[in-house]
Amino acid sequence: MIKSFTTYELNEEKNTHMTHIEDQVIYGGVKGARDAILALRSLRDMLAGNATKSVDVTVKWDGAPAVFVGKDPNDGQFFVAKKGVFNATPKVYKSHADIDADTSGDLSVKLKAAFDALKSANISDVIQGDIMYVKDDLKKETIDGQEYITFHPNTIVYAVPKATPAAKEISKAKIGIVWHTTYKGKTFESMKASYGVNMNQLKGSKGAWNQDAKLRDLSGTATLTKADTKDVTASLSMAGKIFRKISSTTLKQIENNQEFARMIETYNNSKVRKGQKVTNTTKHVAGLIRFINDKYGKEIDKRKTSKGKQDQIAKRDDVLKFFSASNKANLKLIFDLQNAIADGKHKIINKLNKLGNIDTFVKTKRGFQTTGVEGFVAIDKLKGGAVKLVDRMEFSANNFSPNVIKGWDKPSRS
């Protein structure tokens, strides 16, 4: 029997941000760290064929922009919207005129295409998706001798073999959208998010390629071999051993002071952006403390008055009471735990990447290079929590590299 995992993705009522699975250690305290390990264990068991279907896996598509559609709970009228739908004063568009009054260029074109394609659908909830393309975005490309229909909304180029039924379906549509989140509530303000979308309510749409983000097949090619399972288990066992060594007090202190967690995440992300894997966690802790000192040093220098400087010095000294020599051992263990969780995550991602029925590339100045999808989301069907699994090194390297051409760099976007 698999223990269920719950996480923090939908603690907020709106699905605006999702945390990486290894960052549950810093944002979720003892429970977050335990849930991260349980989530990977559930995925391992599912892929090894030893689990009941308590876990769904969805693909994180690298689409843009995000789009929300549904009926306004105030008047029942159909609308499309950006993320402003959940502003204090909800911003929704109920006509082309509304869209033109607030947007322009590529965004306006896409929102109007969504409006036209979906206004005839019987959408009962508010649903969120990512726009993958409109008609003019589709291209014919030959990559490694294979003819494809491609679309390139953001960093990743999605490529479908030209001769397939999927390519014909995509080519016929005026817009393509991948749907992933449903919102329910009597007002925009009270709406709560849940993962997944009932695709039946989109059957009446016209000229839209509507897809949900769920992986279709989690058996066969995805099944972990005994050797694969042993390999993932080794990472999870290491994570469990490290977890048991960490002071619960230290984890609770970080959980209860989100500024501590943000500093750790910001420093970790600075390494990811540079493509630097953390291999020496002792040096990483020392680097984090220097980073915090430098951060407050800049804030102190900005202040013009003695009082302003003293306030920042006091803040720095207060933070450094936690990030101190006496806590270095626990901080090192926290980074060791994040590494062990990330190691298990990458082994799962490598298996899940073999499931895709659409090829993925990045477009560089030298041509196309194969890449994985943006990532995956594992959803606990029993409790509704979810965790994000992303190969941060690969995706961030692609996302920040000046050599990778982004979707908005295309001539048609100028």
C-alpha positions as CSV (number, residue, x, y, z in Angstrom):
1,M,0.0,0.0,0.0
2,I,1.5,3.3,-1.1
3,K,1.3,6.2,1.4
4,S,-0.3,9.2,-0.1
5,F,1.7,12.4,-0.5
6,T,0.4,15.9,-0.2
7,T,2.2,19.1,-1.1
8,Y,1.8,22.8,-1.3
9,E,1.1,23.5,-5.0
10,L,-2.6,24.5,-4.4
11,N,-2.5,25.8,-0.9
12,E,-3.1,29.2,-2.5
13,E,-6.6,29.3,-4.1
14,K,-5.1,30.1,-7.5
15,N,-2.7,28.1,-9.5
16,T,-0.1,30.8,-10.1
17,H,3.1,29.2,-9.0
18,M,4.4,25.7,-8.5
19,T,7.4,24.7,-6.4
20,H,10.2,22.3,-7.5
21,I,10.0,19.0,-5.7
22,E,13.4,19.5,-4.0
23,D,12.4,22.9,-2.8
24,Q,9.7,21.3,-0.6
25,V,12.5,20.7,1.8
26,I,12.9,24.5,2.4
27,Y,9.3,25.6,2.0
28,G,7.5,22.7,3.6
29,G,9.6,21.9,6.6
30,V,9.6,18.3,8.0
31,K,6.3,17.4,6.2
32,G,7.5,18.9,2.9
33,A,10.7,16.9,3.0
34,R,8.9,13.7,3.8
35,D,6.2,14.4,1.1
36,A,8.9,15.0,-1.5
37,I,10.4,11.5,-0.8
38,L,6.9,9.9,-0.7
39,A,6.0,11.5,-4.1
40,L,9.1,10.0,-5.8
41,R,8.4,6.6,-4.1
42,S,4.9,6.7,-5.4
43,L,6.2,7.4,-8.9
44,R,8.8,4.7,-8.7
45,D,6.2,2.2,-7.7
46,M,3.8,3.3,-10.4
47,L,6.4,3.0,-13.1
48,A,7.5,-0.4,-11.8
49,G,3.9,-1.6,-12.0
50,N,3.6,-2.1,-8.2
51,A,1.0,0.6,-7.5
52,T,-2.7,1.3,-7.5
53,K,-3.6,4.3,-9.7
54,S,-3.4,6.8,-6.9
55,V,-1.0,9.0,-8.9
56,D,-1.6,10.9,-12.2
57,V,1.2,12.4,-14.1
58,T,0.8,15.4,-16.4
59,V,3.3,17.0,-18.7
60,K,4.4,20.6,-18.2
61,W,4.0,22.1,-21.7
62,D,6.2,25.1,-22.5
63,G,3.3,27.2,-23.8
64,A,2.6,30.9,-23.8
65,P,0.5,32.8,-23.0
66,A,-1.6,31.3,-20.2
67,V,-5.3,31.6,-21.0
68,F,-8.4,31.3,-18.8
69,V,-11.9,30.7,-20.2
70,G,-15.3,30.1,-18.7
71,K,-18.5,31.8,-17.7
72,D,-18.4,34.9,-15.5
73,P,-20.1,33.8,-12.2
74,N,-21.6,37.3,-12.0
75,D,-23.5,37.4,-15.2
76,G,-23.1,34.0,-16.9
77,Q,-21.4,35.4,-20.0
78,F,-18.5,33.6,-21.7
79,F,-15.1,35.2,-21.3
80,V,-11.4,34.7,-22.1
81,A,-8.8,36.2,-19.8
82,K,-5.1,36.4,-18.8
83,K,-4.0,36.0,-15.2
84,G,-5.7,39.2,-14.3
85,V,-8.9,37.1,-14.0
86,F,-8.0,36.8,-10.3
87,N,-7.2,40.4,-9.6
88,A,-9.2,42.2,-6.9
89,T,-11.2,43.6,-9.8
90,P,-11.3,40.6,-12.2
91,K,-10.2,41.5,-15.8
92,V,-12.1,39.4,-18.3
93,Y,-12.8,39.8,-22.0
94,K,-16.3,39.1,-23.4
95,S,-15.8,40.4,-26.9
96,H,-13.1,41.3,-29.5
97,A,-13.6,44.9,-28.5
98,D,-12.7,44.1,-24.9
99,I,-9.6,42.3,-26.0
100,D,-8.5,45.1,-28.3
101,A,-9.1,47.7,-25.5
102,D,-6.6,46.0,-23.2
103,T,-4.1,44.1,-25.4
104,S,-2.2,44.3,-28.6
105,G,0.0,42.4,-31.1
106,D,0.5,38.7,-30.7
107,L,-1.3,38.5,-27.4
108,S,-4.4,40.1,-28.9
109,V,-4.4,37.7,-31.9
110,K,-4.1,34.7,-29.6
111,L,-6.9,35.8,-27.2
112,K,-9.2,36.5,-30.0
113,A,-8.5,33.1,-31.6
114,A,-9.3,31.5,-28.3
115,F,-12.5,33.5,-27.9
116,D,-13.7,32.6,-31.4
117,A,-12.9,28.9,-31.0
118,L,-14.3,28.3,-27.5
119,K,-17.3,30.5,-27.3
120,S,-19.5,27.7,-28.7
121,A,-18.2,25.1,-26.2
122,N,-20.3,24.3,-23.2
123,I,-17.7,25.2,-20.6
124,S,-19.3,25.0,-17.1
125,D,-16.2,25.8,-15.0
126,V,-13.3,28.3,-15.3
127,I,-10.4,26.4,-16.9
128,Q,-6.8,27.3,-17.5
129,G,-4.5,26.3,-20.2
130,D,-1.4,27.3,-22.2
131,I,-1.7,28.5,-25.8
132,M,0.7,26.5,-28.0
133,Y,0.0,28.0,-31.4
134,V,-2.3,29.9,-33.7
135,K,-2.4,29.0,-37.4
136,D,0.3,31.3,-38.5
137,D,2.7,29.9,-35.9
138,L,2.8,26.4,-37.6
139,K,5.9,25.7,-39.6
140,K,7.1,22.8,-41.8
141,E,10.6,21.8,-40.8
142,T,12.9,18.9,-41.8
143,I,15.0,17.8,-38.8
144,D,17.5,15.0,-39.1
145,G,15.8,13.9,-42.3
146,Q,12.3,13.8,-40.8
147,E,9.5,16.1,-42.0
148,Y,7.6,17.7,-39.1
149,I,4.9,20.2,-38.4
150,T,6.3,22.4,-35.6
151,F,5.2,25.0,-33.2
152,H,7.4,27.1,-31.0
153,P,5.6,29.0,-28.3
154,N,8.4,29.6,-25.9
155,T,11.7,27.9,-25.4
156,I,10.9,24.3,-26.6
157,V,10.0,23.5,-30.2
158,Y,7.3,20.9,-30.5
159,A,7.5,18.7,-33.6
160,V,4.9,16.2,-34.9
161,P,5.9,13.9,-37.8
162,K,4.1,15.4,-40.9
163,A,2.5,12.1,-42.1
164,T,0.7,11.3,-38.8
165,P,-3.0,11.9,-38.0
166,A,-1.9,14.1,-35.1
167,A,-0.1,16.5,-37.6
168,K,-3.2,16.7,-39.8
169,E,-5.4,17.4,-36.8
170,I,-3.0,20.2,-35.6
171,S,-2.7,21.7,-39.1
172,K,-6.5,22.0,-39.4
173,A,-7.0,23.8,-36.2
174,K,-6.8,27.6,-35.9
175,I,-5.5,27.4,-32.3
176,G,-3.9,24.8,-30.1
177,I,-4.3,24.8,-26.3
178,V,-3.2,22.4,-23.6
179,W,-5.5,22.5,-20.6
180,H,-4.4,21.7,-17.1
181,T,-6.4,23.4,-14.2
182,T,-10.0,23.8,-13.2
183,Y,-11.4,26.5,-10.9
184,K,-14.7,26.3,-9.1
185,G,-16.5,28.8,-6.9
186,K,-19.5,31.2,-6.8
187,T,-17.2,34.2,-7.3
188,F,-13.8,34.7,-8.8
189,E,-12.5,35.6,-5.4
190,S,-13.7,32.3,-3.8
191,M,-12.6,30.0,-6.6
192,K,-10.4,27.1,-5.7
193,A,-8.1,25.3,-8.1
194,S,-7.8,21.6,-8.8
195,Y,-5.6,19.8,-11.3
196,G,-7.1,18.4,-14.5
197,V,-9.9,19.5,-16.8
198,N,-13.1,17.7,-17.9
199,M,-12.4,17.7,-21.6
200,N,-16.0,16.8,-22.5
201,Q,-17.0,20.4,-21.9
202,L,-14.8,21.5,-24.9
203,K,-16.5,19.2,-27.5
204,G,-18.5,22.1,-28.9
205,S,-15.4,24.2,-29.7
206,K,-14.7,25.1,-33.3
207,G,-11.3,25.0,-34.9
208,A,-9.4,24.3,-31.7
209,W,-6.8,21.5,-31.0
210,N,-7.7,20.9,-27.3
211,Q,-5.5,18.7,-25.3
212,D,-5.3,17.9,-21.6
213,A,-1.8,17.6,-20.1
214,K,-2.2,14.0,-18.8
215,L,0.3,11.4,-19.9
216,R,-1.6,8.7,-21.9
217,D,0.4,5.6,-21.1
218,L,2.3,4.8,-17.9
219,S,3.1,1.2,-18.8
220,G,5.1,-0.6,-21.4
221,T,7.9,1.7,-22.6
222,A,7.7,3.6,-19.3
223,T,8.0,0.6,-17.0
224,L,11.1,0.6,-14.8
225,T,13.2,-2.5,-15.0
226,K,14.5,-4.2,-11.9
227,A,17.8,-2.4,-12.3
228,D,16.0,1.0,-12.9
229,T,13.9,0.4,-9.8
230,K,17.0,-0.5,-7.7
231,D,18.7,2.7,-8.9
232,V,15.8,5.0,-8.0
233,T,15.4,3.2,-4.6
234,A,19.1,3.8,-3.9
235,S,18.5,7.6,-4.3
236,L,15.4,7.5,-2.1
237,S,17.2,5.5,0.6
238,M,20.0,8.0,0.6
239,A,17.4,10.8,0.9
240,G,15.7,9.0,3.8
241,K,19.0,8.6,5.7
242,I,19.9,12.2,5.3
243,F,16.4,13.4,6.2
244,R,16.6,11.5,9.5
245,K,19.9,13.3,10.4
246,I,18.5,16.8,9.9
247,S,17.4,18.7,13.0
248,S,13.6,19.1,12.8
249,T,14.1,22.5,14.6
250,T,16.2,23.8,11.7
251,L,13.6,22.7,9.1
252,K,10.8,24.3,11.1
253,Q,12.8,27.5,11.4
254,I,13.2,27.8,7.6
255,E,9.5,26.8,7.1
256,N,8.3,29.5,9.6
257,N,10.6,32.2,8.2
258,Q,10.0,32.3,4.4
259,E,12.7,34.9,4.0
260,F,15.3,32.2,5.0
261,A,13.7,29.9,2.4
262,R,13.7,32.6,-0.3
263,M,17.4,33.3,0.3
264,I,18.3,29.7,0.0
265,E,16.2,29.3,-3.2
266,T,17.6,32.5,-4.7
267,Y,21.2,31.3,-4.1
268,N,20.4,27.8,-5.5
269,N,18.8,29.4,-8.6
270,S,21.9,31.5,-9.2
271,K,23.9,28.3,-9.5
272,V,21.2,26.7,-11.8
273,R,21.3,29.7,-14.1
274,K,25.1,29.3,-14.5
275,G,24.7,25.6,-15.1
276,Q,26.7,24.9,-11.9
277,K,25.7,21.6,-10.2
278,V,26.2,21.7,-6.4
279,T,28.6,18.9,-5.7
280,N,30.4,20.2,-2.6
281,T,27.6,21.1,-0.2
282,T,30.1,22.4,2.5
283,K,31.4,25.0,0.0
284,H,27.8,25.7,-1.0
285,V,26.9,26.6,2.6
286,A,29.9,28.9,2.8
287,G,28.9,30.5,-0.5
288,L,25.4,31.0,0.8
289,I,26.6,32.9,3.8
290,R,28.8,35.1,1.7
291,F,25.8,35.7,-0.6
292,I,23.7,36.8,2.4
293,N,26.5,39.1,3.6
294,D,26.9,40.6,0.2
295,K,23.2,41.1,-0.2
296,Y,22.9,43.1,3.1
297,G,26.2,44.9,2.3
298,K,24.6,46.3,-0.8
299,E,21.5,47.3,1.2
300,I,23.6,49.0,3.8
301,D,25.5,51.0,1.2
302,K,22.2,52.2,-0.4
303,R,21.1,53.8,2.9
304,K,22.0,57.5,3.3
305,T,21.4,57.9,7.0
306,S,23.1,56.3,10.0
307,K,19.8,55.0,11.2
308,G,19.0,53.4,7.8
309,K,22.4,51.7,7.8
310,Q,22.0,50.5,11.4
311,D,18.6,49.0,10.5
312,Q,20.1,47.0,7.7
313,I,23.0,45.9,9.9
314,A,20.5,44.7,12.5
315,K,18.6,42.8,9.9
316,R,21.8,41.2,8.6
317,D,22.9,40.2,12.1
318,D,19.5,38.7,12.9
319,V,19.5,36.6,9.7
320,L,23.1,35.5,10.3
321,K,22.2,34.1,13.7
322,F,20.4,31.4,11.8
323,F,23.0,31.1,9.0
324,S,25.8,30.7,11.5
325,A,28.7,28.4,12.1
326,S,26.6,26.5,14.7
327,N,24.0,25.7,12.0
328,K,26.4,24.8,9.2
329,A,26.1,21.1,9.7
330,N,22.3,21.1,9.3
331,L,22.4,23.5,6.3
332,K,24.9,21.1,4.6
333,L,22.5,18.2,5.3
334,I,19.6,20.2,3.8
335,F,21.6,20.7,0.6
336,D,22.6,17.0,0.6
337,L,18.9,16.1,0.9
338,Q,18.0,18.4,-2.0
339,N,20.7,16.7,-4.1
340,A,19.4,13.2,-3.2
341,I,15.8,14.1,-4.1
342,A,17.0,15.8,-7.3
343,D,19.0,12.6,-8.2
344,G,15.9,10.4,-7.8
345,K,13.8,13.0,-9.7
346,H,16.2,12.9,-12.7
347,K,16.0,9.1,-12.9
348,I,12.2,9.3,-13.0
349,I,12.2,12.2,-15.5
350,N,14.5,10.2,-17.8
351,K,11.9,7.4,-17.9
352,L,8.9,9.7,-18.3
353,N,10.6,11.5,-21.2
354,K,10.4,8.2,-23.2
355,L,6.6,8.4,-23.2
356,G,6.2,11.5,-25.4
357,N,4.3,11.2,-28.7
358,I,5.5,14.6,-29.8
359,D,9.2,15.2,-30.3
360,T,10.9,18.2,-28.6
361,F,13.8,20.3,-29.6
362,V,15.5,23.6,-29.0
363,K,16.4,25.8,-31.9
364,T,19.9,27.1,-31.8
365,K,21.9,29.3,-34.2
366,R,23.4,26.1,-35.5
367,G,20.2,24.1,-35.9
368,F,17.9,21.9,-33.8
369,Q,19.0,20.0,-30.8
370,T,17.0,17.3,-29.0
371,T,15.7,18.2,-25.5
372,G,13.3,16.9,-23.0
373,V,9.9,18.4,-22.2
374,E,9.8,21.2,-19.7
375,G,8.9,18.8,-16.9
376,F,6.1,16.8,-15.3
377,V,3.6,17.2,-12.5
378,A,2.7,14.2,-10.3
379,I,-0.8,14.6,-8.8
380,D,-1.9,12.8,-5.7
381,K,-5.5,11.7,-6.7
382,L,-6.4,10.9,-3.1
383,K,-5.6,14.2,-1.5
384,G,-5.2,16.5,-4.5
385,G,-1.6,17.7,-3.9
386,A,1.0,17.8,-6.6
387,V,4.8,18.1,-7.1
388,K,6.7,19.5,-10.0
389,L,9.6,17.5,-11.6
390,V,11.8,19.6,-13.9
391,D,15.4,18.9,-15.1
392,R,16.4,22.4,-14.0
393,M,19.9,22.3,-15.4
394,E,18.7,21.4,-18.9
395,F,15.6,23.6,-19.0
396,S,17.3,26.6,-17.4
397,A,20.3,26.2,-19.7
398,N,18.0,26.3,-22.7
399,N,15.9,29.1,-21.2
400,F,18.8,31.5,-20.4
401,S,21.2,30.6,-23.2
402,P,21.7,33.4,-25.7
403,N,22.3,30.6,-28.3
404,V,18.8,29.2,-28.0
405,I,16.3,31.0,-30.2
406,K,13.0,31.5,-28.3
407,G,9.5,31.5,-29.9
408,W,9.1,35.2,-29.5
409,D,12.4,35.8,-31.4
410,K,10.9,34.5,-34.6
411,P,10.4,37.0,-37.4
412,S,6.6,36.4,-37.3
413,R,6.6,37.7,-33.7
414,S,8.4,41.0,-34.5
